[in-house]
């Protein structure tokens, strides 16, 4: 039987991700996908405190604001009222936008505060670059993280060079390492294609990101590594069966496959086992009982509660308060 697809060689990773680690993810929606799976496996992680970010400069700016504990206030140049009547931030995803300016500011500051607290004692930082293309405001030259569907005439569009990305990020990772000596950084490049850039321009964009990440990791090889999510999607999963309906984003099957390879790289067998135990508890609680008032179901929930108590006693860094509360609610009906 011939080999019907090319297999991407996984890197030799010396770093291991543990449930006891504090993890932060920043970048494109691929960071959200991996973050959701880490959270479901009960890792202590915070994903995209500024919302989805795509270009390396906006990600670095966001991290610098987290480092400084930036506090937004009325009149800040990043805040504006859009054509839709909502208040937006040029630095944030639209999930922070609101018709009420004070609510927008409060949501932003709360998220930065939480991220700043996490970053002070962080173990792993996972960065996903999505695009080399940036949009600069003509009025001040600042790079925006999100255009919020504002008029194109407000922006100049340009593509970052690998050298610009490397210069910014080599400085930033050095600052991060000084702040947290135990920090390890994992870089990825998002496999999601940006059709609005044009397919040729998207390829040039991804090439720039790949060159930049390779240089950053080579210069900081003791604590920076690269996981080939882009290559897995492009080479192993190049069939449209592995794409969502828009033919641009990976399907859930593709994300699951990449997640399995990610787990294989960074998880030990004991970490995989613990993740499975956490998911088994969540699956048990998601089960819809045929007879919720029955003695058998009460016993089932009590057994699940006992598993939660035992698991958290053995692994106190795992938070299953929500699951425990749900058990107590169902037992006290």
C-alpha positions as CSV (number, residue, x, y, z in Angstrom):
1,X,0.0,0.0,0.0
2,X,1.6,3.4,-1.0
3,X,1.9,6.2,1.5
4,X,-1.2,8.4,0.7
5,X,-0.1,11.6,2.5
6,X,3.0,13.4,3.7
7,X,3.7,13.3,7.4
8,X,5.1,16.4,9.1
9,X,8.0,15.6,11.4
10,X,7.3,16.7,14.9
11,X,10.0,18.7,16.6
12,X,12.0,17.3,19.5
13,X,10.7,19.3,22.5
14,X,12.5,19.3,25.8
15,X,9.8,21.5,27.4
16,X,6.8,19.8,29.0
17,X,3.4,21.4,29.7
18,X,2.1,20.4,33.2
19,X,-1.3,21.0,34.9
20,X,0.6,22.9,37.6
21,X,1.9,25.4,35.0
22,X,0.4,28.8,34.5
23,X,-0.2,29.3,30.8
24,X,-1.1,32.3,28.6
25,X,-2.0,32.2,25.0
26,X,-2.1,35.2,22.6
27,X,-2.7,35.6,18.9
28,X,-5.0,34.4,16.2
29,X,-8.2,32.3,16.6
30,X,-6.0,29.2,16.5
31,X,-4.8,30.3,20.0
32,X,-8.4,30.3,21.0
33,X,-8.9,26.8,19.7
34,X,-5.9,25.4,21.6
35,X,-6.8,27.5,24.7
36,X,-10.3,25.9,24.7
37,X,-8.9,22.4,24.7
38,X,-6.4,23.2,27.4
39,X,-9.2,24.6,29.6
40,X,-11.4,21.6,29.0
41,X,-8.5,19.4,30.2
42,X,-8.3,21.6,33.3
43,X,-5.0,23.4,32.6
44,X,-4.6,26.8,34.3
45,X,-4.6,29.0,31.2
46,X,-5.7,32.4,30.0
47,X,-6.4,32.8,26.3
48,X,-6.4,36.1,24.4
49,X,-7.0,38.8,27.1
50,X,-7.3,41.3,24.3
51,X,-9.4,39.0,22.2
52,X,-8.2,37.6,18.9
53,X,-5.1,39.3,17.5
54,X,-3.4,38.6,14.2
55,X,-0.3,40.6,13.5
56,X,3.0,40.3,15.5
57,X,3.1,44.0,16.4
58,X,-0.4,44.1,17.9
59,X,0.4,41.0,19.9
60,X,3.6,42.5,21.2
61,X,1.9,45.8,22.0
62,X,-0.8,43.9,23.9
63,X,1.8,42.0,25.9
64,X,3.6,45.2,26.8
65,X,0.4,46.6,28.1
66,X,-0.1,43.5,30.2
67,X,3.4,43.8,31.5
68,X,2.9,47.5,32.5
69,X,-0.6,46.8,33.9
70,X,-2.0,49.5,31.5
71,X,-5.2,51.1,32.7
72,X,-7.6,52.6,30.1
73,X,-9.6,55.7,30.8
74,X,-11.9,58.1,29.1
75,X,-10.1,60.1,26.4
76,X,-7.5,57.5,25.6
77,X,-6.6,57.6,21.9
78,X,-7.2,53.8,21.4
79,X,-10.9,54.4,22.2
80,X,-13.4,55.6,19.7
81,X,-17.1,55.5,18.8
82,X,-17.6,53.7,15.6
83,X,-20.1,54.0,12.7
84,X,-22.2,51.4,14.5
85,X,-22.6,53.6,17.6
86,X,-20.5,51.3,19.7
87,X,-17.3,52.2,21.6
88,X,-14.3,50.2,20.4
89,X,-10.6,50.0,21.1
90,X,-8.1,49.8,18.3
91,X,-6.1,47.4,20.5
92,X,-9.0,45.0,21.2
93,X,-11.3,42.5,19.6
94,X,-15.0,43.5,19.1
95,X,-16.0,41.4,22.1
96,X,-14.8,44.3,24.3
97,X,-17.0,46.8,22.4
98,X,-20.1,48.3,24.0
99,X,-22.7,51.0,23.5
100,X,-21.6,52.3,26.9
101,X,-18.1,53.7,27.0
102,X,-17.6,53.0,30.8
103,X,-18.6,49.4,30.3
104,X,-16.1,49.1,27.4
105,X,-13.3,50.5,29.6
106,X,-14.3,48.4,32.6
107,X,-14.2,45.2,30.5
108,X,-10.8,46.1,29.0
109,X,-9.3,47.0,32.4
110,X,-10.6,43.9,34.1
111,X,-9.1,41.6,31.4
112,X,-5.7,43.4,31.5
113,X,-5.6,43.2,35.3
114,X,-6.3,39.5,35.2
115,X,-3.7,38.9,32.5
116,X,-1.1,41.1,34.4
117,X,-1.6,39.0,37.5
118,X,-1.1,35.7,35.5
119,X,1.9,37.0,33.7
120,X,3.9,37.8,36.9
121,X,4.3,34.1,37.6
122,X,3.9,32.5,34.2
123,X,5.4,29.2,33.1
124,X,4.3,28.9,29.4
125,X,3.4,31.5,26.8
126,X,1.9,30.3,23.6
127,X,2.0,32.8,20.7
128,X,0.2,32.4,17.4
129,X,1.0,34.8,14.6
130,X,-1.7,35.0,12.0
131,X,-0.7,37.6,9.4
132,X,2.2,39.9,8.5
133,X,-0.2,42.5,7.2
134,X,-0.9,45.5,9.4
135,X,-3.1,48.5,9.2
136,X,-1.8,51.9,10.4
137,X,-3.9,54.8,11.3
138,X,-3.0,57.7,9.0
139,X,-3.5,60.3,11.7
140,X,-0.8,58.9,14.0
141,X,0.9,55.9,12.3
142,X,-0.1,53.5,15.1
143,X,-0.8,49.9,14.1
144,X,-4.3,48.8,15.0
145,X,-5.2,45.3,16.2
146,X,-8.7,45.5,14.8
147,X,-10.2,47.9,12.2
148,X,-13.7,47.3,13.5
149,X,-15.1,47.7,9.9
150,X,-14.2,51.4,9.8
151,X,-13.6,53.3,6.5
152,X,-10.5,52.0,4.6
153,X,-9.5,55.6,4.0
154,X,-8.5,55.8,7.7
155,X,-5.6,53.3,7.2
156,X,-2.4,52.6,5.4
157,X,-1.9,48.9,4.8
158,X,1.6,47.4,4.8
159,X,3.3,44.1,5.2
160,X,5.8,43.7,8.1
161,X,9.2,42.4,7.0
162,X,10.7,39.4,8.9
163,X,13.4,41.7,10.1
164,X,10.9,44.1,11.7
165,X,9.2,41.2,13.5
166,X,12.4,39.7,14.7
167,X,13.7,43.1,16.0
168,X,10.5,43.7,18.0
169,X,10.2,40.2,19.4
170,X,13.8,39.5,20.3
171,X,13.6,42.6,22.5
172,X,10.3,41.5,24.0
173,X,11.2,37.9,24.7
174,X,14.4,39.1,26.5
175,X,12.2,41.4,28.7
176,X,9.8,38.6,29.4
177,X,12.6,36.2,30.3
178,X,14.1,38.8,32.7
179,X,10.7,39.3,34.3
180,X,10.0,35.5,34.6
181,X,13.2,33.4,34.4
182,X,11.3,30.1,34.3
183,X,9.3,31.2,31.2
184,X,9.2,29.1,28.1
185,X,7.6,30.4,24.9
186,X,6.0,28.3,22.2
187,X,5.5,29.9,18.8
188,X,3.0,28.8,16.2
189,X,1.9,30.2,12.8
190,X,-1.9,30.0,12.2
191,X,-2.9,27.8,9.4
192,X,-5.9,30.0,8.7
193,X,-5.7,31.7,5.3
194,X,-6.6,35.4,5.0
195,X,-8.6,35.6,1.8
196,X,-9.1,39.4,2.1
197,X,-5.4,39.8,1.7
198,X,-5.5,37.9,-1.6
199,X,-4.1,34.3,-1.8
200,X,-0.7,35.3,-3.1
201,X,-0.4,38.1,-0.5
202,X,-1.4,35.6,2.2
203,X,1.4,33.2,1.1
204,X,3.9,36.1,1.3
205,X,2.5,37.0,4.7
206,X,2.8,33.5,6.1
207,X,6.3,33.2,4.6
208,X,7.4,36.3,6.5
209,X,6.0,35.0,9.7
210,X,7.7,31.6,9.3
211,X,11.1,33.3,8.6
212,X,10.7,35.6,11.6
213,X,9.7,32.8,14.0
214,X,12.6,30.6,12.9
215,X,15.0,33.5,13.6
216,X,13.4,34.3,17.0
217,X,13.5,30.7,18.1
218,X,17.1,30.2,16.8
219,X,18.3,33.3,18.8
220,X,16.5,32.2,21.9
221,X,16.7,28.4,21.6
222,X,17.1,27.7,25.3
223,X,13.5,28.8,26.0
224,X,11.7,29.3,22.7
225,X,10.4,26.5,20.5
226,X,8.2,26.2,17.4
227,X,5.2,23.9,16.9
228,X,4.4,23.3,13.2
229,X,0.6,23.8,13.2
230,X,0.8,25.6,9.8
231,X,2.8,22.8,8.2
232,X,0.4,20.1,9.6
233,X,-2.6,21.8,8.0
234,X,-0.9,22.6,4.7
235,X,0.9,19.2,4.3
236,X,-0.9,16.5,6.2
237,X,-4.4,17.9,6.0
238,X,-4.4,19.5,2.6
239,X,-7.7,17.9,1.6
240,X,-10.8,20.2,1.8
241,X,-12.5,17.6,4.0
242,X,-10.4,19.2,6.8
243,X,-11.8,22.7,6.3
244,X,-14.9,24.4,7.6
245,X,-17.6,25.5,5.3
246,X,-15.8,28.7,4.4
247,X,-12.9,26.6,3.1
248,X,-10.5,28.8,5.0
249,X,-10.6,27.7,8.6
250,X,-9.7,24.3,9.8
251,X,-12.7,22.1,10.6
252,X,-13.2,20.7,14.2
253,X,-11.7,17.4,13.0
254,X,-8.6,19.2,11.8
255,X,-8.2,21.2,15.1
256,X,-8.7,17.9,17.0
257,X,-5.9,16.3,14.9
258,X,-3.5,19.2,15.5
259,X,-4.4,19.1,19.2
260,X,-3.5,15.5,19.4
261,X,-0.1,16.2,17.8
262,X,0.4,19.2,20.1
263,X,-0.4,16.9,23.1
264,X,2.0,14.3,21.9
265,X,4.8,16.9,21.7
266,X,4.2,18.6,25.0
267,X,2.4,16.2,27.4
268,X,3.9,13.3,29.3
269,X,1.9,10.1,29.6
270,X,0.9,11.0,33.1
271,X,-0.3,14.5,31.9
272,X,-2.4,12.8,29.2
273,X,-3.9,10.4,31.8
274,X,-4.8,13.3,34.1
275,X,-6.4,15.2,31.2
276,X,-8.5,12.2,30.4
277,X,-9.6,11.9,34.0
278,X,-10.7,15.6,34.0
279,X,-12.6,15.2,30.7
280,X,-14.3,12.0,32.0
281,X,-15.7,13.9,34.9
282,X,-17.0,16.6,32.6
283,X,-18.5,14.1,30.3
284,X,-20.3,12.4,33.3
285,X,-21.8,15.7,34.4
286,X,-22.9,16.6,30.8
287,X,-24.8,13.3,30.6
288,X,-28.6,13.8,30.6
289,X,-30.2,11.2,33.0
290,X,-33.2,9.2,32.0
291,X,-34.5,9.5,35.6
292,X,-32.8,12.4,37.5
293,X,-34.8,11.8,40.7
294,X,-33.8,8.1,40.9
295,X,-31.6,6.6,43.6
296,X,-29.3,5.3,40.9
297,X,-28.7,8.8,39.5
298,X,-28.0,10.2,43.0
299,X,-25.4,7.4,43.5
300,X,-23.9,8.3,40.1
301,X,-23.5,11.9,41.0
302,X,-22.1,11.1,44.5
303,X,-19.5,8.8,42.9
304,X,-18.6,11.6,40.5
305,X,-18.3,14.1,43.4
306,X,-16.0,11.6,45.2
307,X,-13.8,11.4,42.1
308,X,-13.6,15.2,42.0
309,X,-12.6,15.4,45.6
310,X,-10.0,12.7,45.2
311,X,-8.6,14.2,42.1
312,X,-8.2,17.7,43.5
313,X,-6.7,16.4,46.7
314,X,-4.0,14.6,44.7
315,X,-3.6,17.6,42.3
316,X,-4.5,20.8,44.3
317,X,-3.5,23.1,41.4
318,X,-6.5,21.8,39.4
319,X,-9.7,23.9,39.9
320,X,-12.9,21.9,39.7
321,X,-15.0,24.2,41.8
322,X,-17.6,24.5,39.1
323,X,-18.0,20.8,38.7
324,X,-18.2,20.3,42.5
325,X,-20.8,22.9,42.8
326,X,-22.9,21.3,40.1
327,X,-22.7,17.9,41.9
328,X,-23.8,19.6,45.1
329,X,-26.7,21.3,43.4
330,X,-27.9,18.0,41.9
331,X,-27.6,16.1,45.2
332,X,-29.5,18.8,47.1
333,X,-32.5,18.8,44.8
